[in-house]
Amino acid sequence: MNGLLKLSSLIDALTERVGKSIIWLVLVVTLIGAGNAVMRYTIDYSSNAFLEIQWYLFSAIFLLGAGYALMRNEHVRIDLIAGKFSKRGQAMIDIFGIIFFLMPMAVAVMYMSWPIFVLAYETNEQSSNAGGLTIWPVRLLVPIGFFLLVIQGISELIKRIGFVQGLCPDPTAKPSKPTAEEELALAIKARQGEL
């Protein structure tokens, strides 16, 4: 189990790196959207390519960030029943959910989206909009995003089994120290209080 926990740590490190990287895509999407709006209202120019690149980047944020959300335990969950169980019971429910729901769905989507990407790549599929972009790069995001979700699902499964066996801490516990984002927000508030 120790070897599997090391594998889980490696997967978590990759997921963390991907998650921290895609955060910057939010800024890029915002700048493109603002730039497109400014150009549309000041010089009366707009482009379908600008709109489509925003959609592509939104897709990248969502698809590539799914594993990060799972790792951070920030995904949507309904705890009406599970919330009444002990942490060990909740881990057992998560193990069941990962094995019988998350993994089959994610593997199926990853598997079925690959031929769609290959076809789009081989035919050099283009947007039907005038001035639109090539479509295969965004189609590639689906199998990549679900691959990242699958490997993070494996990591979460390992951590929960390790927790049930008493070999690692609760993977759903929130960190006690503030995140970098929370520290930045506190620093901004403190700075505003000084002014």
N, C-alpha and C positions, 0 to 999 in steps of 0.2 A: 504493500500500500504506500510505503514511503516513496517509491519510484513514481507511482501514479500521482502522488501529491506534488512531486517535483515537476512532472509533466503539466499538471494543472497550473503551477506557478509560471511556467514558460508560456502557456496559452494566455494566462491573465496578463502577462507582460506585453504580449503581442496585442491583445485586445485593448489594453490601456494606451499603447502607442497609437493604434488606429483611432481610438476614441478622442485622444487629445489632438490628433491631426485634423480630424473632420470638424472639430469645433471651429477651426479657422474658415471652413466652407460657409459657415453662417455669416461671417463678416463679408466674404466674397459675394454671396448672394445678395446681401443687403446693399453693398456698394453697386453691384450691377443693376439692381432694381431702382435704386436712387438715381443712378446715372441715366438709366433709360427714361425715367420719369422727367428728369430735368431736361434731357434732350427733346423729349416729346413736347414739353410745354414751352421751351425757350426757342428752339430752332425748328420745331415741327418735324422732327425726324424720329422714327422708331423702326425697329427691326425685329422680325420674327426670331432671328438668331439670338437676340438678347433675351427674349421671353423663353425660348427653348433651353438656353444654357441655364437659366434659373431653374427650370423644371428638372433638368439633368442633375443640377447640384442639390436640389431638394431631395431627389431620389437617392443620391449618394449619401446625403446626411442620414436619411431614414434607413436605407439598406445596410450601409456600412456601420451604422451606429447601433443596430439592434443587439449585437453581441455585447457591446459596451453597456447598454441599458440593462441587459440581463445580468452582467457581472456586478454592476452597481446596485442590483436589486431595485431598479427604478422602473421596471416594466409594469404594465397594468396587471393587477391581481385583485381578486375578490376574496376577501378574507372573512366572509360571514361565518363559515364553518371552521376553516383552518385556524382562525384567530383564537378559537376556544381551546386548541390543543397546546401541549407543551412545545418547546422548541424542537425537541426530538420528534414529536408527532408531526410538526410542520415540515421537518426535514424529510420524513417518510412520505408525506404527501407530495413534496417537491420531487423526490426520487421517482415516484409513480408518474407524476405529470411529465417529467423530463423523458422518461423511457417510453411512455405510451402516447403522449401527445406532441410534445415539442420535437423530439427527434424524428418520428415518422413524417410529420408535416414538413419540417425543414429539409430533410433529405429528399422528400418527394418533390418539393418546389425546386430545390437545387438541381435535381436530376432532370426534371421536365423543362426547366428553363434553359438548359445548356443547348439543346438542338435549336431552340428559337434564336439564341445568340449566334450559333454557327450559321444558320440560314441568313440572318441579317448581315453577317460579316461577309459571307460568300457572295451575296447579291449586292453588297454595298448599299443596303437599304437607306433611303433618304427620306427626310420629312416630306409630307405632302404639302406643307406650307411654303409659300414663296420665300426664298431666302433662308429656309430652314436648315437644320444640321443633319449630319450623318447619324443614324439611329443605333448602329451596332455598339458604340461605347456604352450607351445607357442600358442596352440589353445585357451587356456583360456584367453590369452592376448586380443584377439579380442573382446569378449563380455565385458570384464572389460574396455578396452580402449574406446569402444563406449558408455558404461554406463557413464564413466567420461565425455565424450563429450556431452552426452544428458543432464546431470545435469548442466554442464557449459553453455550449450545452454539455459537452463531454466534461469540461473543466468543472462546471457546476455540479454535475453528477458525482464526480470524484470527491469534491469538497463535502458534499452532503453525506456521502457514504462514510468519509473520514470523520465527519462530525458525529454521526450516529455511533461509530466505533470508538469515539473518544480520542481520535488521533489529531484533530485540528479544531480550531475555534469555530464558532458559529459563523458560517459564511454570509448569513443575512444580517448580522449585527452591523449597525451603522458605526462608522469611525467616530471615536471620541473627540478627535481634534478637528477643527474646521478645515474644509477643503480650501484649495488655493483661491477658488472663486469667492468663497465666504470671507476669507482673509482680505481679499481685495475690496469687497463691499464694506467690510468693517473699517479698513484704512480710508476709504473714500468718505464714509460717514464721519470718522474722526477728523479728517482734514476739513470737511465742511463745517464741523463744530468749532474749529479754530478760527475760521474766517469771520 
